[in-house]
Amino acid sequence: MEPEKLSKTSTTRYLYEYLEDLSRAGVQDFYVGSRGARTGQNGMKKQNKQNAQNTENVAMAQTRQTPPPISRPEPPEASSRVEVPVPVAPSKSEPFRVFEPTGDATAPEFAERTEQLRVICADVARCARCAELAASRTQTVFGSGNPTSELVFVGEGPGADEDAQGLPFVGRSGKLLTDMIEKGMGIPRDSVFICNVVRCRPPQNRNPHPDEAAACRPFLDATLDVVRPKFICCLGSIAAKNLLGVDVPIGRLRGKVHDYRGMKVICTYHPAYLLRNPPAKKDAWADLQLLMREMGLPTPTK
């Protein structure tokens, strides 16, 4: 509605209604002539312009006085969670063969030692200290046998058959070792404990490197701490040198009783060497007889 087309009465009513609207909106700074009754066309335009300016000023003041909305972070439940990657060993080492004990399950500490060996077995399976061995292995080879045995056989490392099955001494050399224990010593293989210096197969069945044997040494020591044998039989020069910490040929180590942390140690040839050199079986038999005498076992004649 244009002001110049309004009558005096309608103009007055329009002004007062308009001013009431401004008052409700918070506009207080305005001017009206005497009773607001006589405001000609120019006065009306001037008043409208003034009122519009007042309205703009009030809006700007409210904008300055009203604080900006606060941006609040989402609660923890609604925020996205960042998963921290955990380093693990190569996936092909999983699953691994869980240690399954043999021997008399009713023997004292049998169950407790079994659980302790299973913990070490799981640690071995996760090990990736030796990058080459961890990358080339099929699985780790922890050990097998009786967790309460008085006798532990220690070899140098797994071969191809052991790497495939996850058990020590299961190939041709394993069969010969079984004969040495059962036919030679007259005791069941299940009554002893068998493990190796390293728990991963070296590529192409090479000898373990010194740093690989050192990296795996804590697992050997932990195993011996749990089984607590009275006697150890080292199979081959690598096992004997690493266990005893000496650099002496196997020919000079065999035929004697050594001490390792209060355990009696007998050294003999590795079964794989005996398969390649059958005449050496005579010397190995003499070593087993020495072991049996120390253990108080009867020594059969052959």
C-alpha positions as CSV (number, residue, x, y, z in Angstrom):
1,M,0.0,0.0,0.0
2,E,1.5,3.4,-1.1
3,P,1.3,6.2,1.5
4,E,0.3,8.9,-1.0
5,K,-3.0,7.1,-1.8
6,L,-4.1,6.8,1.9
7,S,-6.6,9.1,3.6
8,K,-5.5,10.9,6.8
9,T,-7.4,8.5,8.9
10,S,-6.2,5.4,7.2
11,T,-2.6,6.9,7.1
12,T,-2.7,7.5,10.9
13,R,-4.0,4.0,11.6
14,Y,-1.3,2.5,9.3
15,L,1.4,4.5,11.0
16,Y,0.4,3.4,14.5
17,E,0.1,-0.2,13.4
18,Y,3.5,0.0,11.7
19,L,5.1,1.6,14.8
20,E,3.5,-1.0,17.1
21,D,5.1,-3.7,14.9
22,L,8.4,-2.0,15.2
23,S,8.0,-1.7,18.9
24,R,7.4,-5.4,19.2
25,A,10.5,-6.0,17.1
26,G,12.5,-3.9,19.6
27,V,12.8,-0.6,17.7
28,Q,12.7,2.2,20.3
29,D,14.5,5.0,18.5
30,F,11.8,6.6,16.3
31,Y,10.1,10.0,16.1
32,V,6.5,10.9,15.5
33,G,5.1,14.4,15.2
34,S,2.4,15.8,17.3
35,R,0.2,12.7,18.0
36,G,1.5,11.5,14.6
37,A,-1.7,12.9,13.0
38,R,-0.2,15.2,10.3
39,T,2.6,13.6,8.3
40,G,2.3,14.6,4.6
41,Q,3.6,12.6,1.7
42,N,7.2,13.8,2.2
43,G,7.0,13.2,6.0
44,M,5.7,9.7,5.4
45,K,8.6,8.8,3.1
46,K,11.1,10.3,5.6
47,Q,9.5,8.4,8.4
48,N,9.5,5.1,6.5
49,K,13.2,5.6,5.6
50,Q,14.0,6.4,9.3
51,N,12.1,3.3,10.5
52,A,13.8,1.1,7.9
53,Q,17.2,2.4,9.1
54,N,16.2,1.8,12.8
55,T,15.2,-1.8,11.9
56,E,18.5,-2.4,10.2
57,N,20.4,-1.0,13.2
58,V,18.5,-3.2,15.6
59,A,19.2,-6.3,13.5
60,M,22.9,-5.5,13.4
61,A,23.0,-5.0,17.2
62,Q,21.3,-8.3,17.7
63,T,23.8,-9.9,15.4
64,R,26.7,-8.5,17.5
65,Q,25.1,-9.5,20.8
66,T,24.1,-13.0,19.8
67,P,27.1,-15.4,20.1
68,P,27.7,-17.7,17.2
69,P,26.5,-21.3,17.6
70,I,29.0,-23.5,19.3
71,S,30.2,-26.5,17.3
72,R,30.2,-29.4,19.7
73,P,32.1,-32.6,18.9
74,E,30.3,-35.8,18.6
75,P,30.2,-38.0,21.6
76,P,32.8,-40.9,21.7
77,E,30.1,-43.4,20.9
78,A,29.2,-41.6,17.6
79,S,32.7,-40.8,16.5
80,S,34.5,-43.1,14.1
81,R,37.1,-45.3,15.8
82,V,40.6,-45.7,14.4
83,E,42.0,-49.2,14.6
84,V,45.7,-49.4,15.4
85,P,47.3,-52.2,13.4
86,V,49.1,-54.8,15.5
87,P,52.3,-56.3,14.0
88,V,52.0,-60.0,13.5
89,A,54.2,-62.8,12.1
90,P,53.6,-63.9,8.6
91,S,50.1,-65.4,8.2
92,K,51.4,-68.7,6.8
93,S,52.7,-69.5,10.3
94,E,49.1,-69.7,11.4
95,P,47.6,-72.0,12.4
96,F,50.4,-73.9,14.2
97,R,50.5,-77.3,15.8
98,V,49.6,-77.0,19.4
99,F,51.9,-78.9,21.8
100,E,50.3,-82.2,22.7
101,P,52.1,-84.0,25.5
102,T,52.9,-87.7,25.8
103,G,53.7,-89.7,28.8
104,D,51.9,-90.3,32.1
105,A,49.2,-87.6,32.4
106,T,48.8,-88.4,36.1
107,A,52.4,-87.5,37.0
108,P,52.9,-84.5,39.3
109,E,53.0,-81.1,37.4
110,F,52.1,-82.8,34.1
111,A,49.2,-80.6,33.4
112,E,50.9,-77.4,34.7
113,R,54.0,-78.0,32.6
114,T,51.9,-78.9,29.5
115,E,50.1,-75.5,29.7
116,Q,53.4,-73.7,30.2
117,L,54.9,-75.4,27.1
118,R,51.8,-74.5,25.1
119,V,52.3,-70.9,25.9
120,I,55.9,-71.1,24.7
121,C,54.7,-73.0,21.6
122,A,52.4,-70.1,20.8
123,D,55.2,-67.6,21.2
124,V,57.4,-69.6,18.9
125,A,54.6,-69.6,16.2
126,R,54.4,-65.8,16.4
127,C,58.1,-65.3,16.2
128,A,59.5,-63.4,13.2
129,R,62.9,-62.5,14.5
130,C,64.7,-64.3,11.7
131,A,63.2,-62.7,8.5
132,E,64.5,-65.4,6.1
133,L,63.3,-68.3,8.3
134,A,60.0,-66.8,9.0
135,A,59.4,-66.1,5.3
136,S,60.4,-69.6,4.1
137,R,58.9,-71.8,6.7
138,T,55.6,-73.7,6.4
139,Q,55.2,-73.7,10.1
140,T,57.2,-73.6,13.3
141,V,58.4,-76.9,14.9
142,F,58.2,-76.5,18.7
143,G,58.9,-79.9,20.1
144,S,57.2,-83.1,21.2
145,G,57.2,-85.6,24.1
146,N,56.8,-85.9,27.8
147,P,56.8,-82.6,29.7
148,T,58.0,-84.3,32.9
149,S,60.8,-86.4,31.3
150,E,64.2,-86.7,32.8
151,L,65.8,-86.8,29.4
152,V,65.7,-84.3,26.6
153,F,67.1,-84.8,23.1
154,V,68.2,-81.6,21.3
155,G,68.8,-81.5,17.6
156,E,69.9,-78.6,15.3
157,G,66.8,-77.7,13.3
158,P,63.8,-79.0,11.4
159,G,64.1,-80.6,8.0
160,A,61.5,-80.8,5.2
161,D,59.4,-83.5,6.8
162,E,59.4,-81.7,10.1
163,D,58.5,-78.4,8.5
164,A,55.5,-80.1,6.8
165,Q,54.2,-81.8,9.9
166,G,55.2,-79.4,12.6
167,L,56.9,-82.2,14.7
168,P,60.6,-82.8,15.3
169,F,62.4,-85.9,13.9
170,V,59.7,-87.5,11.8
171,G,61.6,-88.3,8.6
172,R,64.3,-90.9,8.0
173,S,66.5,-89.4,10.7
174,G,63.5,-89.4,13.0
175,K,62.9,-93.1,12.4
176,L,66.6,-93.8,13.2
177,L,66.3,-91.7,16.4
178,T,63.2,-93.7,17.4
179,D,65.3,-96.9,17.0
180,M,68.1,-95.5,19.0
181,I,65.7,-94.7,21.9
182,E,63.5,-97.7,21.8
183,K,65.7,-100.5,20.5
184,G,69.0,-99.1,21.8
185,M,68.0,-97.6,25.2
186,G,65.0,-99.8,25.8
187,I,62.6,-97.0,26.6
188,P,59.5,-95.6,24.7
189,R,60.1,-92.5,22.6
190,D,57.0,-91.0,24.2
191,S,58.7,-91.0,27.5
192,V,61.4,-88.5,26.5
193,F,61.2,-84.9,25.2
194,I,62.6,-83.9,21.8
195,C,63.3,-80.4,20.4
196,N,65.8,-78.4,18.3
197,V,68.1,-75.4,18.7
198,V,66.1,-73.5,16.1
199,R,62.4,-74.0,15.6
200,C,62.1,-73.0,11.9
201,R,63.6,-75.0,8.9
202,P,66.6,-73.3,7.4
203,P,66.2,-73.0,3.6
204,Q,67.7,-76.0,1.7
205,N,68.4,-77.7,5.1
206,R,71.5,-75.5,5.6
207,N,73.0,-75.2,9.0
208,P,71.4,-72.5,11.2
209,H,73.4,-69.3,11.2
210,P,74.8,-68.2,14.6
211,D,72.5,-65.2,14.8
212,E,69.5,-67.5,14.1
213,A,70.5,-69.9,16.9
214,A,71.0,-66.9,19.2
215,A,67.6,-65.5,18.3
216,C,65.9,-68.8,19.1
217,R,68.0,-69.5,22.2
218,P,65.4,-68.0,24.6
219,F,62.8,-70.6,23.5
220,L,65.3,-73.5,24.1
221,D,66.1,-72.2,27.6
222,A,62.5,-71.6,28.4
223,T,61.6,-75.2,27.3
224,L,64.4,-76.6,29.5
225,D,63.2,-74.5,32.4
226,V,59.8,-76.0,32.2
227,V,60.7,-79.7,31.6
228,R,63.6,-79.5,34.0
229,P,65.4,-82.6,32.8
230,K,68.3,-84.3,34.6
231,F,69.9,-85.4,31.3
232,I,70.4,-83.9,27.9
233,C,71.6,-85.7,24.8
234,C,72.9,-83.3,22.1
235,L,72.5,-84.7,18.6
236,G,75.3,-83.4,16.4
237,S,77.9,-80.7,16.7
238,I,75.6,-77.7,16.1
239,A,73.3,-78.7,19.0
240,A,76.3,-79.4,21.3
241,K,78.2,-76.2,20.5
242,N,75.1,-74.0,20.9
243,L,73.9,-75.6,24.1
244,L,77.4,-75.7,25.8
245,G,78.6,-72.5,24.3
246,V,81.9,-74.0,23.0
247,D,83.6,-74.2,19.6
248,V,84.9,-77.8,19.8
249,P,84.4,-80.6,17.2
250,I,81.8,-83.2,18.0
251,G,84.5,-85.9,18.0
252,R,86.1,-84.2,21.0
253,L,82.8,-83.6,22.8
254,R,81.4,-87.1,22.6
255,G,82.5,-89.8,25.1
256,K,82.3,-87.4,28.0
257,V,79.8,-86.1,30.5
258,H,79.4,-82.3,30.4
259,D,77.5,-80.1,32.7
260,Y,74.9,-77.5,31.8
261,R,73.2,-75.6,34.7
262,G,73.3,-78.8,36.8
263,M,72.1,-81.1,34.0
264,K,74.3,-83.9,32.7
265,V,75.0,-83.6,28.9
266,I,76.0,-86.4,26.6
267,C,77.0,-85.5,23.0
268,T,76.7,-87.9,20.0
269,Y,76.3,-87.8,16.2
270,H,73.2,-86.6,14.6
271,P,71.0,-89.3,13.1
272,A,71.2,-87.7,9.6
273,Y,75.0,-88.0,9.8
274,L,74.7,-91.7,10.8
275,L,72.5,-92.3,7.8
276,R,75.3,-90.9,5.6
277,N,78.0,-92.6,7.5
278,P,76.8,-96.0,8.9
279,P,80.2,-97.0,10.4
280,A,79.7,-94.1,12.9
281,K,76.8,-96.0,14.4
282,K,79.2,-97.9,16.6
283,D,80.5,-94.7,18.3
284,A,76.9,-93.5,18.7
285,W,76.0,-96.7,20.4
286,A,78.9,-96.2,22.8
287,D,77.5,-92.7,23.6
288,L,74.1,-94.1,24.3
289,Q,75.6,-96.7,26.7
290,L,77.3,-93.9,28.6
291,L,74.0,-92.0,28.8
292,M,72.2,-95.1,30.1
293,R,74.8,-95.7,32.8
294,E,74.5,-92.1,34.0
295,M,70.7,-92.5,34.0
296,G,70.9,-95.8,35.9
297,L,69.3,-97.8,33.1
298,P,70.4,-101.3,32.2
299,T,72.7,-101.4,29.2
300,P,71.8,-104.2,26.9
301,T,74.5,-105.9,24.9
302,K,74.3,-106.0,21.1
